[in-house]
Every structure is written in C-alpha cells, then in structure tokens.
Amino acid sequence: MSNQLFYVSPIEAAITRIESLLDDTHNPISRRSIALLLLQKDPILSSQLKQEPYFPEIERIIAHTQEYFSESLSLAIAQSRHQLAMAIEQDVIIQPQEQRTFQYEWLHKLTVHPVSGIPILVLVLYFGVYQFVGVFGGGTLVDIIEGFFESEINPVVNSIVAIIFPWQVMQDLFANDYGIFTLGIRYAVAIVLPVVTTFFLMFSLLEDSGYLPRLSLLADRLFKTIGLSGRSIIPLILGLGCGTMATLVTRTLESKRERIIATLLLALTIPCSAQLGVILALLSVEPTALFVWATVMVTIFLGIGFLAGKILPGKAGCFYIEIPPLRLPRLQAILTKTYVRLKWYFAEILPLFIFASVLIWAGKLTGLFDVLIRGLEPVMLWLGLPKEAAPTFLYGFFRRDYGAAGMFELHSSGILAGQQLVVAAVTLTLFIPCIAQLQFMLKERGVKNTIAITSFVVLFAFSLGYILNQLLTIMEVGF
Amino acid sequence: MFTEGFSVHYSPLNFLGNKTQGVITAIKNQDEKIVKKLLAMGFHVGMQITLEQKFPVFVIRAGRTRIAIDKDIASSIKVRVSNRN
C-alpha cells in the first residue's frame, strides 16, 4: 500500500491549479505543501503571499473548492489524513488480545470518578504540595540553608565587603541587611531554591504519572463557575509554589480572558509557598485566627473569580484535555526535568532578585522609602494595625515572603497581636505580589492589564483589611 | 446525500448514557477552533467511540486515545449509537 496521500478530487484539482501559479521564491517548502497550507487558510503564509499578483486568483480557487464541501476545507483535508493514518495503523499493529485494555485501568477509574477522585485529589494536594513543598521544602530545608547563610556566609561576606569598600553606602549595596549578596543571592539560594526544587520535583512526578489531566478534569466544574476551565488548576497550583512562575505558566491557557482571570487570582489570592509557610506558622498558634484567614481567602478566591468571570467580556473557556494512561514515572526523567526547569527558572529569577536588592538600596539611600513608609503609616492605623507594620508592607512588595517574615518579627516582639495579626495576614496575602511577579505580569499581560490588575489588588487589599478589622471588632471575635 | 430514504439515528454525545458505544457521524461547532482541536487529538468522523463518564466532565475513548471534554464540546459530536447500556 502506498503511503502517498491523495485527497478527494476537488482538493487535488485545487492543489494542481495553485501549484502552477506559485513561483519558486519559497523554495525550501514544496509547492504542494504551500498549496495545502493555503487551502487550510494558514494565516502566516496567506499574509506573506498577500502582495503577490497571483494571490487573488488563489483566493478564487479556494472559494470555488469550498463550494464542494459542507465542512471547512481544513476539516476535509484533516479527514483524509486521519483516514490514511488509521489505515496504516491497522496495517502494521498487531494487538494481543490480553493487552486490549489499558494498564492500571482500575487506578484510572478511581482517579476520575468524582466519589473516589476528589478525596484522592485532596490527598495528593495535601501530601504532595502542602507537606512536601510547603512543610518540608519551605520549612525544614529553608531553615537549614537559611541558618547556614546567616551563621556562615553572611558574616564572611560582610567582612570582605567592609575591607574592599570603606564607604558605608557601597557596603550596603553588596552586604548587610539588604545587600545584593546578603539579601538577593541569599533569598534566591536559601528560600527560593529549596521551595522551587521540591515543587518542581513534585510537579514533574505528577506530570509524568499522567495525573495532572485527571486533576483538571475533576476541577473543571468548579472552575467553570469562576470563569476558568479545569486547565487553569495547573498554574493556580503552581502559584502555591511561586506566583512568578505561575504567572508565566498562564500562557498555556486557552483564551486571553482566562489568562487575565488566572493572573488576577494569582496576584490577589494565591499565597506563594514562602508566604504560606510563615503565615501558617504565625496563625497556627490560634486555630480561630487560621480559620478566619483561610475562610476569607477561599471566599475571596471564589467571589472575585465569579465576578471576574461575569464582568470580563467573552465566552467562558471550553475544556478539553487528552488523558494519557497512568504510568509509573521514571526517576531519571523526573530528575532531568527538574534540573532543566530549575536552570531555566534561575536564569529568569536571579537578575530580578539582584534588581530588587539594588532597588531597596536606592530607595533607602534617596530617602524615597522613608517617604513611602510615612505615607503607609496612616493606612496601617486605618486598618487597626500599629504603624510599625508599614515597612513590612513595603518590603513585602520586594519579596512577598519578606513581608510575612517581617510580620513574624513584629509578632515576636509583641507589637502585633490577636485580631491585628489576622488583619495583617489577610491584607498581606491579598496585597500586591512581589516585584518579580509584577515584572512577569508586565511581560505576559502587557502594561494596560498589569496596571488595572495592580490598582485593583492594592485597593481591594486595603479595603478588605479595613472591613475585616471592623467586622471582627463588631462581632467581638476574640483570638 | 446517500442517506436519503433511510432513517439515520444519531444524537449529540451529551444526550447519551454512560458506556454508550457508537460511531461519530459529524463534528460540528460554531467555533472552528474546537473542531480543529478534536481533530488534532485524533477524533474524526467514522470513528468508533465509547462514552465512559458524564460527570464532572465527559470522558470519551476511541481506540487507545482518551479525552475529557466539557458539555459544550460534547454537544458538537454527533454519534450513531451502536449499543445502549
């Protein structure tokens, strides 16, 4: 049997006529391929050939050919290709009777059936994301590496920098509290590296096992109510690891509308793992406080998603996903994937961290930060927070987790307590993502959308903090 | 055109019950992109499929390929039923 693909006669006739019109300027591609692409209305090729004198004739041929078919030409072409592919497949594949069903079929059924699938989903998220990435990566590993930096590396860097530069200003740029090495690099290596490594490991594992499509399948109905589709669960879960990376991944979503909603939810509601770790540690002392925080965050996530889905123009995203068979992942493949992703991630994120250090340095040097902090102080009082919380919010912008860490200090020194802690935690989680995420929003969504999302997030965070503070006072919730 | 005089029983996928088997008779949606996606995933007219699940989304299987689609896409696949369970 010949593998040469012949299409139904009207299409073949059209191909021959278009071929005879084409000149040889597109040499690397065969004329037949060009003709086929034109019949399928390939946008790139059409715009390239638009200027050619023969293009109107080609358009006439395409319109004439279309009259033979009730479906579009690309559909008719695809149909022929599929039929040949099927024929070849049937010709060459011998399938033993016992292998007709998929491997791990029972496991597949368990993971996609709503009754058993949703508990499995919760378990996977709890152990895979929360315990492994949040508690182990963001807690245990961060503590070890960060401790090592604080006790071994930072003092050395500080003293070396002090020897090289006699000026305090230059010393602060590279070392001390906010220096490029002592803050920028330390954050990248001590906080981001363990969190992102554990996250990528878990993500590659889920991906290679074939579980991710099943996860989006189960989430689709819920996500439809907030203007998204099941696919968006992947960037949103990534957001629990790192919002910056998740913002980048929203580009895999189907429509612009979905991408905007996901970006907004990531900026507003999803806490990144570093932030999540500190907030959980702070609030877990008070179960009621943790409960209020969690309830508020879930309500806002669903509420804002629902409203954004209603307000933004366009149709709700459609959902389709191929479900590969479940497989036992190969360790080698997972490690390689994790390594490649880490390498890429660091190349993207490290300059941003250094940039943030330099900005903090410049902000402090010029006195701009003092002005901003003084401007934030009345806002803090308005939220019922002590004015000492203002720097936390400002620095929180440079590293989202840094804000939460600052809160930890305020709490241990007794400045922030009870109700204030909940209000501060909610406001900080809602408040603007870190500068790295903002830069990625600019890159992915453009200036206009970023400004709109950012202004909304800032306004919403502070207004909600105010309302929450009032509500807790009125309802006399004690912590 | 050759079916004139015959009655061809076919129905959109979203009206069928679980475990129904059938042959795809048409894929039609106003959104050409959806049709293309289905084709790209290997679903085309004349293909034997099984509807495996309807909730939370539709899961259909054809040969060794399995896809999950929402109701809107499911309604664009018309099927001639070959067995009803």
Boltz contact constraints between the chains, C-beta under 6 A:
constraints:
  - contact:
      token1: [A, 78]
      token2: [B, 39]
      max_distance: 6.0
  - contact:
      token1: [A, 79]
      token2: [B, 44]
      max_distance: 6.0
  - contact:
      token1: [A, 82]
      token2: [B, 44]
      max_distance: 6.0
  - contact:
      token1: [A, 114]
      token2: [B, 56]
      max_distance: 6.0
  - contact:
      token1: [A, 217]
      token2: [B, 57]
      max_distance: 6.0
  - contact:
      token1: [A, 217]
      token2: [B, 68]
      max_distance: 6.0
  - contact:
      token1: [A, 220]
      token2: [B, 56]
      max_distance: 6.0
  - contact:
      token1: [A, 220]
      token2: [B, 57]
      max_distance: 6.0
  - contact:
      token1: [A, 221]
      token2: [B, 56]
      max_distance: 6.0
  - contact:
      token1: [A, 318]
      token2: [B, 70]
      max_distance: 6.0
  - contact:
      token1: [A, 318]
      token2: [B, 72]
      max_distance: 6.0
  - contact:
      token1: [A, 318]
      token2: [B, 73]
      max_distance: 6.0
  - contact:
      token1: [A, 319]
      token2: [B, 70]
      max_distance: 6.0
  - contact:
      token1: [A, 320]
      token2: [B, 37]
      max_distance: 6.0
  - contact:
      token1: [A, 320]
      token2: [B, 69]
      max_distance: 6.0
  - contact:
      token1: [A, 320]
      token2: [B, 73]
      max_distance: 6.0
  - contact:
      token1: [A, 321]
      token2: [B, 68]
      max_distance: 6.0
  - contact:
      token1: [A, 322]
      token2: [B, 41]
      max_distance: 6.0
  - contact:
      token1: [A, 322]
      token2: [B, 67]
      max_distance: 6.0
  - contact:
      token1: [A, 323]
      token2: [B, 66]
      max_distance: 6.0
  - contact:
      token1: [A, 323]
      token2: [B, 68]
      max_distance: 6.0
